[in-house]
Amino acid sequence: MNEKLIASKIQQLNSEPVKQELLFFLDYLLTKQNAIPTEALKKIPKFGCAKGTFKMADDFDAPLEDFEEYMS
């Protein structure tokens, strides 16, 4: 893209709020350009990696006392 064309179009902008919005958009584009791809950030967990990190109670399937009135 021609930088002179971009600069001339920016100079044609008369409104300060529009120029501010353009700056925000340019910052967004630069952030997007320099961002790490999301594919690189995703880690695929290995099967069984959570083994031993939690334990189920022995009475897990037992009825709860809080629901006794509904279970009659």
N, CA, C and O atoms as a printed pandas DataFrame, in Angstrom:
     atom_number atom_name residue_name chain_id  residue_number  x_coord  y_coord  z_coord
0              1         N          MET        A               1    0.858   -1.184    0.000
1              2        CA          MET        A               1    0.000    0.000    0.000
2              3         C          MET        A               1    0.892    1.231    0.000
3              4         O          MET        A               1    1.984    1.221    0.569
4              5         N          ASN        A               2    0.436    2.252   -0.619
5              6        CA          ASN        A               2    1.200    3.472   -0.752
6              7         C          ASN        A               2    1.027    4.349    0.492
7              8         O          ASN        A               2   -0.086    4.760    0.817
8              9         N          GLU        A               3    2.136    4.631    1.184
9             10        CA          GLU        A               3    2.091    5.426    2.413
10            11         C          GLU        A               3    1.637    6.855    2.150
11            12         O          GLU        A               3    0.985    7.462    3.000
12            13         N          LYS        A               4    1.976    7.403    0.974
13            14        CA          LYS        A               4    1.566    8.765    0.644
14            15         C          LYS        A               4    0.053    8.857    0.499
15            16         O          LYS        A               4   -0.556    9.851    0.895
16            17         N          LEU        A               5   -0.550    7.818   -0.070
17            18        CA          LEU        A               5   -2.003    7.790   -0.213
18            19         C          LEU        A               5   -2.672    7.746    1.153
19            20         O          LEU        A               5   -3.662    8.437    1.391
20            21         N          ILE        A               6   -2.130    6.937    2.040
21            22        CA          ILE        A               6   -2.673    6.840    3.400
22            23         C          ILE        A               6   -2.548    8.193    4.112
23            24         O          ILE        A               6   -3.501    8.665    4.732
24            25         N          ALA        A               7   -1.373    8.807    4.017
25            26        CA          ALA        A               7   -1.153   10.096    4.677
26            27         C          ALA        A               7   -2.081   11.172    4.117
27            28         O          ALA        A               7   -2.599   11.990    4.877
28            29         N          SER        A               8   -2.296   11.185    2.810
29            30        CA          SER        A               8   -3.171   12.210    2.220
30            31         C          SER        A               8   -4.617   12.021    2.671
31            32         O          SER        A               8   -5.332   12.997    2.892
32            33         N          LYS        A               9   -5.047   10.766    2.807
33            34        CA          LYS        A               9   -6.412   10.515    3.257
34            35         C          LYS        A               9   -6.581   10.901    4.726
35            36         O          LYS        A               9   -7.639   11.387    5.125
36            37         N          ILE        A              10   -5.547   10.688    5.524
37            38        CA          ILE        A              10   -5.602   11.089    6.933
38            39         C          ILE        A              10   -5.691   12.605    7.038
39            40         O          ILE        A              10   -6.412   13.126    7.888
40            41         N          GLN        A              11   -4.962   13.317    6.179
41            42        CA          GLN        A              11   -4.996   14.785    6.210
42            43         C          GLN        A              11   -6.359   15.318    5.800
43            44         O          GLN        A              11   -6.717   16.436    6.170
44            45         N          GLN        A              12   -7.121   14.548    5.053
45            46        CA          GLN        A              12   -8.452   14.988    4.635
46            47         C          GLN        A              12   -9.463   14.897    5.769
47            48         O          GLN        A              12  -10.545   15.479    5.682
48            49         N          LEU        A              13   -9.126   14.178    6.827
49            50        CA          LEU        A              13  -10.035   14.073    7.961
50            51         C          LEU        A              13  -10.054   15.395    8.717
51            52         O          LEU        A              13   -9.006   15.933    9.072
52            53         N          ASN        A              14  -11.262   15.914    8.962
53            54        CA          ASN        A              14  -11.387   17.208    9.628
54            55         C          ASN        A              14  -11.774   17.073   11.091
55            56         O          ASN        A              14  -11.521   17.977   11.888
56            57         N          SER        A              15  -12.375   15.970   11.444
57            58        CA          SER        A              15  -12.918   15.803   12.780
58            59         C          SER        A              15  -11.904   15.141   13.711
59            60         O          SER        A              15  -11.340   14.097   13.385
60            61         N          GLU        A              16  -11.678   15.759   14.872
61            62        CA          GLU        A              16  -10.762   15.188   15.853
62            63         C          GLU        A              16  -11.259   13.845   16.404
63            64         O          GLU        A              16  -10.456   12.928   16.576
64            65         N          PRO        A              17  -12.563   13.706   16.685
65            66        CA          PRO        A              17  -13.029   12.392   17.158
66            67         C          PRO        A              17  -12.796   11.275   16.136
67            68         O          PRO        A              17  -12.509   10.139   16.512
68            69         N          VAL        A              18  -12.919   11.594   14.856
69            70        CA          VAL        A              18  -12.671   10.598   13.823
70            71         C          VAL        A              18  -11.188   10.242   13.784
71            72         O          VAL        A              18  -10.834    9.076   13.607
72            73         N          LYS        A              19  -10.333   11.225   13.947
73            74        CA          LYS        A              19   -8.889   10.957   13.986
74            75         C          LYS        A              19   -8.541   10.097   15.200
75            76         O          LYS        A              19   -7.699    9.203   15.112
76            77         N          GLN        A              20   -9.192   10.370   16.336
77            78        CA          GLN        A              20   -8.958    9.571   17.538
78            79         C          GLN        A              20   -9.413    8.135   17.317
79            80         O          GLN        A              20   -8.742    7.193   17.738
80            81         N          GLU        A              21  -10.556    7.973   16.656
81            82        CA          GLU        A              21  -11.052    6.630   16.350
82            83         C          GLU        A              21  -10.092    5.901   15.413
83            84         O          GLU        A              21   -9.886    4.695   15.550
84            85         N          LEU        A              22   -9.512    6.617   14.473
85            86        CA          LEU        A              22   -8.522    6.024   13.570
86            87         C          LEU        A              22   -7.296    5.557   14.344
87            88         O          LEU        A              22   -6.748    4.494   14.054
88            89         N          LEU        A              23   -6.861    6.344   15.326
89            90        CA          LEU        A              23   -5.724    5.941   16.156
90            91         C          LEU        A              23   -6.033    4.663   16.935
91            92         O          LEU        A              23   -5.189    3.772   17.033
92            93         N          PHE        A              24   -7.244    4.578   17.490
93            94        CA          PHE        A              24   -7.642    3.368   18.206
94            95         C          PHE        A              24   -7.632    2.155   17.282
95            96         O          PHE        A              24   -7.184    1.073   17.661
96            97         N          PHE        A              25   -8.133    2.353   16.060
97            98        CA          PHE        A              25   -8.183    1.259   15.107
98            99         C          PHE        A              25   -6.776    0.829   14.691
99           100         O          PHE        A              25   -6.507   -0.363   14.544
100          101         N          LEU        A              26   -5.889    1.792   14.503
101          102        CA          LEU        A              26   -4.504    1.462   14.154
102          103         C          LEU        A              26   -3.822    0.702   15.292
103          104         O          LEU        A              26   -3.074   -0.244   15.048
104          105         N          ASP        A              27   -4.080    1.114   16.526
105          106        CA          ASP        A              27   -3.539    0.384   17.671
106          107         C          ASP        A              27   -4.067   -1.043   17.708
107          108         O          ASP        A              27   -3.325   -1.981   17.999
108          109         N          TYR        A              28   -5.359   -1.201   17.412
109          110        CA          TYR        A              28   -5.960   -2.539   17.356
110          111         C          TYR        A              28   -5.276   -3.393   16.290
111          112         O          TYR        A              28   -4.944   -4.552   16.539
112          113         N          LEU        A              29   -5.067   -2.826   15.114
113          114        CA          LEU        A              29   -4.426   -3.584   14.035
114          115         C          LEU        A              29   -2.995   -3.974   14.398
115          116         O          LEU        A              29   -2.554   -5.084   14.097
116          117         N          LEU        A              30   -2.278   -3.071   15.039
117          118        CA          LEU        A              30   -0.903   -3.387   15.444
118          119         C          LEU        A              30   -0.883   -4.471   16.510
119          120         O          LEU        A              30   -0.021   -5.349   16.486
120          121         N          THR        A              31   -1.820   -4.417   17.440
121          122        CA          THR        A              31   -1.912   -5.450   18.468
122          123         C          THR        A              31   -2.237   -6.795   17.844
123          124         O          THR        A              31   -1.659   -7.818   18.212
124          125         N          LYS        A              32   -3.163   -6.788   16.903
125          126        CA          LYS        A              32   -3.553   -8.021   16.216
126          127         C          LYS        A              32   -2.387   -8.589   15.405
127          128         O          LYS        A              32   -2.192   -9.803   15.351
128          129         N          GLN        A              33   -1.626   -7.713   14.785
129          130        CA          GLN        A              33   -0.491   -8.142   13.969
130          131         C          GLN        A              33    0.607   -8.773   14.822
131          132         O          GLN        A              33    1.252   -9.731   14.397
132          133         N          ASN        A              34    0.818   -8.240   16.020
133          134        CA          ASN        A              34    1.895   -8.707   16.878
134          135         C          ASN        A              34    1.464   -9.783   17.864
135          136         O          ASN        A              34    2.276  -10.254   18.661
136          137         N          ALA        A              35    0.202  -10.173   17.820
137          138        CA          ALA        A              35   -0.315  -11.148   18.779
138          139         C          ALA        A              35    0.203  -12.555   18.457
139          140         O          ALA        A              35    0.480  -12.894   17.307
140          141         N          ILE        A              36    0.319  -13.344   19.504
141          142        CA          ILE        A              36    0.707  -14.742   19.351
142          143         C          ILE        A              36   -0.517  -15.504   18.853
143          144         O          ILE        A              36   -1.606  -15.329   19.400
144          145         N          PRO        A              37   -0.368  -16.334   17.843
145          146        CA          PRO        A              37   -1.525  -17.088   17.353
146          147         C          PRO        A              37   -2.140  -17.950   18.451
147          148         O          PRO        A              37   -1.427  -18.528   19.271
148          149         N          THR        A              38   -3.461  -18.029   18.459
149          150        CA          THR        A              38   -4.140  -18.781   19.511
150          151         C          THR        A              38   -3.826  -20.262   19.424
151          152         O          THR        A              38   -3.884  -20.961   20.435
152          153         N          GLU        A              39   -3.493  -20.758   18.240
153          154        CA          GLU        A              39   -3.133  -22.169   18.114
154          155         C          GLU        A              39   -1.875  -22.483   18.917
155          156         O          GLU        A              39   -1.730  -23.587   19.444
156          157         N          ALA        A              40   -0.977  -21.524   19.009
157          158        CA          ALA        A              40    0.264  -21.737   19.757
158          159         C          ALA        A              40    0.014  -21.735   21.261
159          160         O          ALA        A              40    0.766  -22.352   22.015
160          161         N          LEU        A              41   -1.041  -21.044   21.700
161          162        CA          LEU        A              41   -1.329  -20.954   23.122
162          163         C          LEU        A              41   -2.106  -22.158   23.646
163          164         O          LEU        A              41   -2.053  -22.456   24.839
164          165         N          LYS        A              42   -2.827  -22.852   22.764
165          166        CA          LYS        A              42   -3.648  -23.973   23.199
166          167         C          LYS        A              42   -2.762  -25.177   23.497
167          168         O          LYS        A              42   -1.930  -25.577   22.683
168          169         N          LYS        A              43   -2.961  -25.739   24.675
169          170        CA          LYS        A              43   -2.250  -26.947   25.042
170          171         C          LYS        A              43   -3.253  -28.087   25.071
171          172         O          LYS        A              43   -4.334  -27.954   25.645
172          173         N          ILE        A              44   -2.904  -29.187   24.465
173          174        CA          ILE        A              44   -3.780  -30.350   24.470
174          175         C          ILE        A              44   -3.401  -31.210   25.667
175          176         O          ILE        A              44   -2.271  -31.689   25.761
176          177         N          PRO        A              45   -4.350  -31.406   26.586
177          178        CA          PRO        A              45   -4.027  -32.211   27.771
178          179         C          PRO        A              45   -3.822  -33.672   27.394
179          180         O          PRO        A              45   -4.454  -34.196   26.477
180          181         N          LYS        A              46   -2.929  -34.303   28.122
181          182        CA          LYS        A              46   -2.669  -35.722   27.906
182          183         C          LYS        A              46   -3.695  -36.536   28.679
183          184         O          LYS        A              46   -4.139  -36.132   29.754
184          185         N          PHE        A              47   -4.064  -37.673   28.132
185          186        CA          PHE        A              47   -5.036  -38.539   28.775
186          187         C          PHE        A              47   -4.506  -38.983   30.133
187          188         O          PHE        A              47   -3.385  -39.483   30.232
188          189         N          GLY        A              48   -5.304  -38.803   31.172
189          190        CA          GLY        A              48   -4.928  -39.229   32.513
190          191         C          GLY        A              48   -4.106  -38.222   33.280
191          192         O          GLY        A              48   -3.592  -38.548   34.350
192          193         N          CYS        A              49   -3.961  -37.001   32.773
193          194        CA          CYS        A              49   -3.104  -36.019   33.446
194          195         C          CYS        A              49   -3.696  -35.550   34.778
195          196         O          CYS        A              49   -2.961  -35.024   35.614
196          197         N          ALA        A              50   -4.995  -35.725   34.998
197          198        CA          ALA        A              50   -5.619  -35.297   36.250
198          199         C          ALA        A              50   -5.751  -36.437   37.252
199          200         O          ALA        A              50   -6.360  -36.269   38.308
200          201         N          LYS        A              51   -5.184  -37.594   36.928
201          202        CA          LYS        A              51   -5.307  -38.746   37.809
202          203         C          LYS        A              51   -4.675  -38.438   39.163
203          204         O          LYS        A              51   -3.533  -37.985   39.245
204          205         N          GLY        A              52   -5.451  -38.697   40.235
205          206        CA          GLY        A              52   -4.955  -38.486   41.586
206          207         C          GLY        A              52   -5.115  -37.080   42.114
207          208         O          GLY        A              52   -4.730  -36.812   43.252
208          209         N          THR        A              53   -5.672  -36.163   41.325
209          210        CA          THR        A              53   -5.811  -34.783   41.800
210          211         C          THR        A              53   -7.070  -34.575   42.622
211          212         O          THR        A              53   -7.166  -33.589   43.353
212          213         N          PHE        A              54   -8.037  -35.475   42.524
213          214        CA          PHE        A              54   -9.234  -35.380   43.357
214          215         C          PHE        A              54   -9.716  -36.778   43.683
215          216         O          PHE        A              54   -9.363  -37.749   43.014
216          217         N          LYS        A              55  -10.531  -36.863   44.728
217          218        CA          LYS        A              55  -11.021  -38.163   45.170
218          219         C          LYS        A              55  -12.516  -38.060   45.408
219          220         O          LYS        A              55  -12.993  -37.108   46.025
220          221         N          MET        A              56  -13.246  -39.042   44.917
221          222        CA          MET        A              56  -14.691  -39.096   45.124
222          223         C          MET        A              56  -14.957  -39.695   46.507
223          224         O          MET        A              56  -14.244  -40.597   46.947
224          225         N          ALA        A              57  -15.965  -39.198   47.173
225          226        CA          ALA        A              57  -16.341  -39.726   48.478
226          227         C          ALA        A              57  -16.916  -41.138   48.304
227          228         O          ALA        A              57  -17.510  -41.457   47.274
228          229         N          ASP        A              58  -16.731  -41.961   49.316
229          230        CA          ASP        A              58  -17.239  -43.336   49.245
230          231         C          ASP        A              58  -18.766  -43.353   49.155
231          232         O          ASP        A              58  -19.336  -44.241   48.520
232          233         N          ASP        A              59  -19.430  -42.384   49.780
233          234        CA          ASP        A              59  -20.889  -42.340   49.752
234          235         C          ASP        A              59  -21.407  -41.337   48.709
235          236         O          ASP        A              59  -22.421  -40.676   48.934
236          237         N          PHE        A              60  -20.726  -41.230   47.598
237          238        CA          PHE        A              60  -21.093  -40.259   46.559
238          239         C          PHE        A              60  -22.521  -40.461   46.066
239          240         O          PHE        A              60  -23.241  -39.486   45.851
240          241         N          ASP        A              61  -22.940  -41.706   45.886
241          242        CA          ASP        A              61  -24.271  -42.000   45.364
242          243         C          ASP        A              61  -25.345  -42.052   46.444
243          244         O          ASP        A              61  -26.516  -42.262   46.126
244          245         N          ALA        A              62  -24.990  -41.870   47.683
245          246        CA          ALA        A              62  -25.962  -41.927   48.776
246          247         C          ALA        A              62  -26.895  -40.718   48.702
247          248         O          ALA        A              62  -26.479  -39.637   48.285
248          249         N          PRO        A              63  -28.152  -40.897   49.104
249          250        CA          PRO        A              63  -29.089  -39.764   49.081
250          251         C          PRO        A              63  -28.644  -38.660   50.040
251          252         O          PRO        A              63  -28.092  -38.931   51.107
252          253         N          LEU        A              64  -28.889  -37.433   49.648
253          254        CA          LEU        A              64  -28.532  -36.279   50.472
254          255         C          LEU        A              64  -29.619  -36.008   51.503
255          256         O          LEU        A              64  -30.808  -36.142   51.214
256          257         N          GLU        A              65  -29.206  -35.628   52.696
257          258        CA          GLU        A              65  -30.151  -35.335   53.765
258          259         C          GLU        A              65  -31.027  -34.130   53.421
259          260         O          GLU        A              65  -32.178  -34.062   53.852
260          261         N          ASP        A              66  -30.505  -33.200   52.665
261          262        CA          ASP        A              66  -31.249  -31.991   52.327
262          263         C          ASP        A              66  -32.486  -32.274   51.486
263          264         O          ASP        A              66  -33.421  -31.474   51.477
264          265         N          PHE        A              67  -32.504  -33.411   50.776
265          266        CA          PHE        A              67  -33.620  -33.725   49.880
266          267         C          PHE        A              67  -34.526  -34.823   50.427
267          268         O          PHE        A              67  -35.305  -35.405   49.671
268          269         N          GLU        A              68  -34.443  -35.120   51.721
269          270        CA          GLU        A              68  -35.261  -36.197   52.292
270          271         C          GLU        A              68  -36.751  -35.932   52.145
271          272         O          GLU        A              68  -37.514  -36.862   51.887
272          273         N          GLU        A              69  -37.183  -34.685   52.304
273          274        CA          GLU        A              69  -38.604  -34.388   52.226
274          275         C          GLU        A              69  -39.150  -34.561   50.798
275          276         O          GLU        A              69  -40.355  -34.745   50.627
276          277         N          TYR        A              70  -38.303  -34.508   49.793
277          278        CA          TYR        A              70  -38.740  -34.688   48.410
278          279         C          TYR        A              70  -38.701  -36.146   47.968
279          280         O          TYR        A              70  -39.278  -36.488   46.936
280          281         N          MET        A              71  -38.039  -37.006   48.723
281          282        CA          MET        A              71  -37.829  -38.392   48.321
282          283         C          MET        A              71  -38.799  -39.361   48.982
283          284         O          MET        A              71  -38.572  -40.569   48.917
284          285         N          SER        A              72  -39.848  -38.897   49.605
285          286        CA          SER        A              72  -40.766  -39.811   50.303
286          287         C          SER        A              72  -41.721  -40.508   49.381
287          288         O          SER        A              72  -42.546  -41.302   49.832
